[in-house]
Amino acid sequence: MTLLFLVVSFAASIIGSICGIGGGVLMKPLLDSFQVMSVASISFLSGCTVLTMSVISVVKNKRNGRIRMDYRISTPLAIGAAAGGVCGKYMFQWISRQAAENVVGCVQAVCLMLVTAAALLYTVNRKKIRTLHMTNAALCAAIGLLLGIMSSFLGIGGGPINLVVLYYFFSMETKTAAANSLYIIMFSQTASLVNTLCTGTVPEFALLSLGVMVLGGVLGGMLGGRINKTIRDRTVEKLFIIIMLVIVGINIYNIIQFI
């Protein structure tokens, strides 16, 4: 099981760092499919791993200075995402108290499948869609709030929806969107983790599992950041499409298992 956690967190974090999707969108459904732990525990461990990976990626991007961050846009988004991270965690805890674990897992899998499928459709047709150049701070914060709620509730950190939103509302290029997505993820996951610790709602898990997954997130984030610098936007976009197809497939499998 330890080796499984390491491999999944490492591989997912590499992909997440390259594409800007956080890694949790792949890590969470993959671990759910193996049914090695409760849904709540996997969500928590996935969130911690994604937070670690996003911090490393954001720091490396800032040091490299190769990708321009427009903080007038990304900071209101991140602040909104932080508030959304707390709201999403409360939503998850409420549903967990109202329904059986397999129902909660099924709801998460269905939502993630729909979000990923929608992001896939947008990405494939991206060149045909006229994008916006939104700059209003209040609207940016509202969009960040929705992103934070979704990522925290699903336990994925960020996911494809972040990139689609950044493409459409802010007309960002692929690598710029990936860097901004990781910045948003860092804020939303930090808020979600702090809320979990302060409310004493940390689920049961083995410390070794957390340590191994965080290690995988650190190593994957570092390697993914290096790879991202050497490849073109078009390659990142192709990888993003492939991963979304994989995620949709995994979630269909998980839905069948949870039913």
C-alpha positions in Angstrom: 0.0 0.0 0.0 2.9 2.4 0.8 4.4 1.8 -2.6 1.0 2.5 -4.2 0.6 5.8 -2.4 4.1 6.9 -3.5 3.7 5.9 -7.1 0.3 7.5 -7.5 1.2 10.8 -5.7 4.5 11.0 -7.6 3.0 10.4 -11.1 -0.1 12.5 -10.4 2.1 15.4 -9.1 4.3 15.3 -12.2 1.3 15.6 -14.5 -0.4 18.2 -12.2 2.7 20.4 -12.2 3.1 20.3 -15.9 -0.6 20.9 -16.7 -1.5 23.1 -13.8 -4.3 20.9 -12.6 -2.8 20.1 -9.2 -2.6 16.4 -9.5 -5.4 15.7 -7.1 -7.9 15.4 -10.0 -6.0 12.2 -11.0 -4.8 11.1 -7.5 -8.2 11.2 -5.8 -10.2 9.0 -8.3 -7.2 6.6 -8.7 -7.0 5.9 -5.0 -10.8 5.7 -4.7 -10.7 3.0 -7.4 -8.3 0.9 -5.3 -10.6 1.3 -2.2 -7.6 1.3 0.1 -9.0 3.9 2.5 -12.2 5.9 3.3 -13.4 8.6 1.0 -12.7 11.3 3.6 -9.2 10.0 4.3 -8.3 9.9 0.6 -9.7 13.4 0.1 -7.6 14.8 3.0 -4.4 13.0 2.0 -4.9 14.1 -1.6 -5.4 17.7 -0.5 -2.3 17.7 1.6 -0.2 16.3 -1.3 -1.6 18.8 -3.8 -0.9 21.7 -1.4 2.7 20.6 -1.1 3.1 20.2 -4.9 1.5 23.6 -5.6 3.7 25.5 -3.1 6.8 24.0 -4.7 5.6 24.7 -8.2 4.6 28.3 -7.4 8.0 29.0 -5.7 9.9 27.5 -8.7 7.8 29.5 -11.2 8.5 32.7 -9.3 12.2 32.1 -9.1 12.5 31.2 -12.8 10.5 34.3 -13.8 9.7 32.7 -17.2 6.0 32.8 -16.8 4.3 36.2 -16.2 1.8 36.3 -13.3 -0.7 39.1 -13.4 -1.3 39.5 -9.6 -4.1 42.0 -10.2 -6.1 39.0 -11.5 -4.6 36.0 -9.8 -4.6 37.5 -6.2 -8.4 38.2 -6.1 -8.9 34.7 -7.7 -6.7 33.2 -5.0 -8.5 35.1 -2.1 -11.9 33.9 -3.4 -10.5 30.4 -3.8 -9.4 30.4 -0.2 -12.9 31.3 1.0 -14.3 28.7 -1.4 -11.9 26.1 0.1 -13.5 26.6 3.5 -17.0 26.5 2.1 -16.3 23.4 0.1 -14.9 21.6 3.1 -18.1 22.4 5.1 -20.2 21.1 2.2 -18.3 17.8 2.2 -18.5 17.4 5.9 -22.3 18.1 5.9 -22.9 15.5 3.1 -20.7 13.0 4.9 -22.9 13.3 8.0 -26.1 12.9 6.0 -25.2 10.0 3.7 -23.4 6.7 3.6 -19.7 6.7 2.5 -20.4 5.0 -0.8 -23.1 7.7 -1.6 -20.6 10.5 -0.9 -18.0 8.8 -3.0 -20.5 8.4 -5.9 -21.5 12.0 -5.7 -17.9 13.1 -5.9 -17.2 10.8 -8.8 -20.2 11.9 -10.8 -19.4 15.6 -10.2 -15.8 15.1 -11.1 -16.7 13.2 -14.3 -19.1 15.9 -15.4 -16.7 18.7 -14.7 -13.8 16.9 -16.5 -16.0 16.1 -19.5 -17.1 19.7 -19.8 -13.5 20.9 -19.6 -12.5 18.3 -22.2 -15.2 19.6 -24.6 -14.2 23.2 -24.1 -10.5 22.4 -24.6 -11.1 20.5 -27.9 -13.2 23.4 -29.2 -11.2 26.2 -27.6 -10.0 27.8 -30.8 -13.6 28.3 -31.9 -14.7 30.1 -28.7 -14.2 33.8 -28.2 -12.7 34.5 -24.8 -13.0 37.4 -22.4 -10.5 39.7 -20.7 -12.0 40.1 -17.3 -10.2 42.5 -14.8 -12.8 43.4 -12.2 -11.4 42.3 -8.8 -14.9 41.5 -7.3 -15.8 39.3 -10.2 -12.4 37.6 -10.1 -12.9 36.9 -6.4 -16.4 35.5 -7.1 -15.0 33.1 -9.8 -12.2 32.1 -7.4 -14.9 31.4 -4.7 -16.6 28.9 -7.0 -13.3 27.3 -8.0 -12.4 26.9 -4.4 -15.7 25.3 -3.4 -15.5 22.8 -6.2 -11.9 21.8 -5.6 -12.3 21.5 -1.9 -15.6 19.6 -2.0 -14.2 17.1 -4.6 -10.9 16.8 -2.8 -8.9 17.4 -5.9 -7.1 20.7 -5.2 -7.9 22.3 -8.5 -8.5 20.3 -11.6 -9.3 21.0 -15.3 -12.0 23.5 -14.5 -9.3 25.9 -13.2 -7.6 26.0 -16.6 -10.9 26.3 -18.6 -12.0 29.3 -16.4 -8.6 30.9 -16.9 -8.7 30.3 -20.6 -12.2 31.6 -21.1 -12.6 34.5 -18.6 -9.0 35.8 -18.8 -7.7 34.7 -22.3 -4.5 33.2 -20.8 -2.1 31.0 -22.7 -1.6 27.4 -21.7 1.5 27.7 -19.5 0.4 31.0 -18.0 -3.0 29.5 -17.1 -1.1 26.5 -15.6 1.0 28.7 -13.4 -2.0 30.8 -12.2 -4.0 27.7 -11.6 -1.3 26.4 -9.2 -1.3 29.7 -7.4 -5.0 29.5 -6.9 -4.8 25.9 -5.7 -2.1 26.8 -3.2 -4.5 29.3 -1.5 -7.7 27.1 -1.6 -5.9 24.1 -0.2 -4.2 26.1 2.5 -7.5 27.5 3.6 -9.2 24.0 3.5 -6.4 22.4 5.5 -6.4 25.2 8.2 -10.2 24.8 8.5 -9.9 21.0 8.9 -7.3 21.4 11.6 -9.1 24.1 13.5 -12.4 22.3 13.5 -10.9 19.0 14.5 -12.3 17.1 11.5 -9.2 15.4 10.4 -10.1 11.9 9.3 -8.2 8.8 10.4 -5.1 7.9 8.4 -1.6 6.4 8.9 1.1 9.0 9.3 3.3 6.9 7.0 0.7 7.3 4.2 0.8 11.1 4.6 4.5 11.2 4.6 4.9 9.0 1.5 2.3 11.0 -0.4 3.8 14.3 0.5 7.2 13.0 -0.5 5.7 11.9 -3.9 4.1 15.4 -4.2 7.4 17.1 -3.6 9.4 15.0 -6.0 6.7 15.1 -8.6 6.2 18.8 -8.4 10.0 19.4 -8.8 10.3 17.1 -11.8 7.1 18.3 -13.4 8.3 21.9 -13.1 11.5 21.1 -14.9 9.6 19.2 -17.7 7.2 22.1 -18.1 10.1 24.5 -18.9 11.3 22.3 -21.8 8.0 21.6 -23.7 5.7 23.8 -25.8 2.2 25.0 -25.0 0.8 22.7 -27.6 2.4 19.6 -25.9 1.0 20.7 -22.5 -2.5 21.0 -24.1 -2.3 17.5 -25.7 -1.2 16.0 -22.4 -4.1 17.8 -20.7 -6.6 16.3 -23.1 -5.2 12.8 -22.7 -5.3 13.1 -18.9 -8.9 14.3 -18.9 -10.0 11.3 -21.0 -8.2 9.0 -18.4 -9.9 10.8 -15.5 -13.4 10.5 -17.1 -12.7 6.7 -17.6 -11.6 6.3 -13.9 -14.6 8.1 -12.6 -17.0 6.0 -14.6 -15.4 2.9 -13.1 -15.6 4.5 -9.6 -19.3 5.3 -10.1 -20.0 1.7 -10.9 -18.1 0.5 -7.9 -19.9 2.9 -5.5 -23.4 2.1 -6.8 
